[in-house]
Amino acid sequence: MEEREDPELMRKVEELTEFGELYRASRAVSHRGWHAGAELGDRDGDGTMLAYHDSGDEAEYVFRAGERPLFNIMNGGHGSPPDRYGYRVWTLRPGVAGSVGPRVGRLEVAGTDGEAVAADIVAHTFAVNIDIGPRPRTMDEIFEWRAPELTVRVFDKGDAVLYEGPLLTEDWSGERR
């Protein structure tokens, strides 16, 4: 049975490949409807950058020194952040990154030492460069890894606290069950 390529998916792959290469080379922030969001780490070394498209699609880039950027596409996006908490976590490596709702003006994450680190908020995405422990390297380490207990504080544009509590919930979305 012959497998057919999905032309829409192939278009997105081509666009994101070009966008990642342009971003890394010149920090271009827009290309064919794609826009750079917040970033963790270093785009020239090891890092992660969030991106979004005018259509609502979102992507997470993984940069590794000397390698072509990799990315994950989320068709239609990760979903809008819940109104109650105002944020959604997309990834936990090498720090914490995700999206914020329109009411959010500031977000900070406190590590296990209690020290708060302010998030960089770019468009509707955020990134917090915070140490969450050594990166798992083997499959066993990946399955055994548990995220540290982190606290998030989410503030509105007037600096009033919208939410303070555990960063991660069962589904990492910022929506309590």
C-alpha positions in Angstrom: 0.0 0.0 0.0 1.4 3.4 -1.0 1.6 6.0 1.6 0.7 9.6 0.6 2.3 12.6 2.0 0.0 15.2 3.6 0.6 18.4 1.6 -0.5 20.7 4.4 1.9 19.0 6.8 4.8 19.1 4.3 4.1 22.9 3.8 4.3 23.4 7.6 7.5 21.4 7.8 9.1 23.4 5.0 8.0 26.7 6.6 9.2 25.8 10.1 12.5 24.5 8.8 13.1 27.8 7.0 11.9 29.8 10.0 14.2 27.9 12.4 17.3 28.5 10.1 16.5 32.2 9.7 15.9 32.7 13.4 19.1 31.0 14.3 21.1 32.9 11.7 19.7 36.4 12.1 17.0 36.3 14.9 14.4 37.1 12.3 11.1 37.1 14.2 8.6 36.5 11.4 8.5 34.3 8.3 5.5 33.1 6.2 3.1 33.7 9.1 5.4 32.2 11.8 6.5 34.4 14.7 9.2 33.8 17.4 8.0 33.5 21.0 9.9 33.1 24.2 13.1 31.1 24.4 15.0 29.0 26.9 18.7 28.5 26.9 20.7 29.6 23.8 19.7 29.4 20.2 23.4 29.0 19.2 23.9 26.2 21.7 21.3 24.1 23.4 17.9 25.8 23.8 14.2 25.8 23.1 12.2 28.5 21.3 8.4 28.6 21.1 6.8 29.8 17.9 3.2 30.5 16.7 1.5 31.0 13.4 -1.1 33.5 12.4 -3.4 30.5 11.8 -3.3 29.4 15.5 -0.8 26.6 15.0 2.1 26.5 17.5 5.6 24.9 17.5 8.4 24.2 19.9 11.9 24.3 18.5 14.9 22.5 20.0 18.3 23.9 19.2 21.5 21.9 19.6 24.9 23.2 18.9 26.1 22.2 15.4 22.8 20.5 14.5 19.8 21.5 12.4 16.9 22.8 14.6 14.2 20.2 15.4 10.6 21.2 16.1 7.2 19.8 17.1 4.1 21.1 15.5 0.8 21.5 17.5 -1.9 22.0 14.8 -4.4 24.4 16.2 -2.1 25.3 19.1 -1.8 23.9 22.6 -5.2 25.4 23.5 -5.9 28.7 25.1 -4.7 29.1 28.7 -7.4 28.5 31.3 -9.0 31.8 32.6 -8.6 30.8 36.2 -4.8 30.3 36.2 -3.8 32.1 33.1 -0.9 29.9 31.9 -0.2 26.6 30.2 3.1 24.7 30.4 4.4 23.3 27.1 7.8 22.1 28.0 10.1 21.5 31.0 13.5 21.4 29.3 15.9 23.1 29.8 13.7 25.3 32.0 9.9 26.0 31.9 8.1 27.4 28.9 4.5 27.8 27.7 1.7 30.2 27.0 -0.1 32.9 29.0 -3.5 34.4 28.6 -4.3 37.9 27.7 -4.8 39.1 31.3 -1.3 38.0 32.4 1.2 40.8 32.8 3.9 38.9 34.7 4.8 35.4 35.7 7.5 34.1 38.0 8.6 30.6 39.1 10.2 29.8 42.4 12.6 26.9 42.5 13.1 24.4 45.3 15.4 27.0 47.0 12.4 29.5 47.1 14.1 32.0 44.9 11.7 33.4 42.2 12.8 33.8 38.6 10.8 36.1 36.4 9.6 34.8 33.1 10.3 36.4 29.7 7.0 37.0 28.1 7.0 37.3 24.3 3.7 37.7 22.6 1.5 35.1 24.3 4.4 32.8 25.3 6.7 32.6 28.3 10.0 31.1 29.3 11.7 30.8 32.6 15.4 29.8 32.6 15.4 27.9 35.9 17.4 24.9 37.0 15.1 21.8 37.2 17.8 19.3 37.7 20.0 17.2 35.4 18.6 16.3 32.0 17.7 12.6 31.7 19.9 10.9 29.1 18.6 7.3 29.0 15.1 5.9 28.5 15.2 4.6 32.1 16.1 8.1 33.4 13.4 9.7 31.3 10.7 7.4 32.8 12.0 7.8 36.3 12.4 11.6 36.2 10.1 13.6 38.4 9.8 17.3 38.1 10.8 19.3 41.2 8.1 21.0 43.2 8.0 24.5 41.7 5.7 27.4 42.6 4.3 29.8 40.1 3.0 33.3 40.7 0.9 34.8 37.9 0.1 38.5 38.0 -2.3 40.5 35.9 -1.3 43.7 34.0 -2.0 45.8 37.2 0.3 43.5 39.2 -2.4 41.8 41.2 -1.9 38.1 41.9 -4.1 35.9 39.7 -2.8 32.6 41.0 -0.1 31.4 43.3 0.5 27.7 43.8 2.1 24.6 42.3 3.4 25.1 38.7 2.6 21.6 37.5 -0.6 19.9 37.7 -1.5 16.4 36.5 -1.8 17.6 32.9 0.8 20.4 33.1 -1.7 22.8 31.8 -2.3 25.1 34.7 -5.8 23.7 35.0 -6.4 22.0 38.3 -8.4 18.8 38.3 
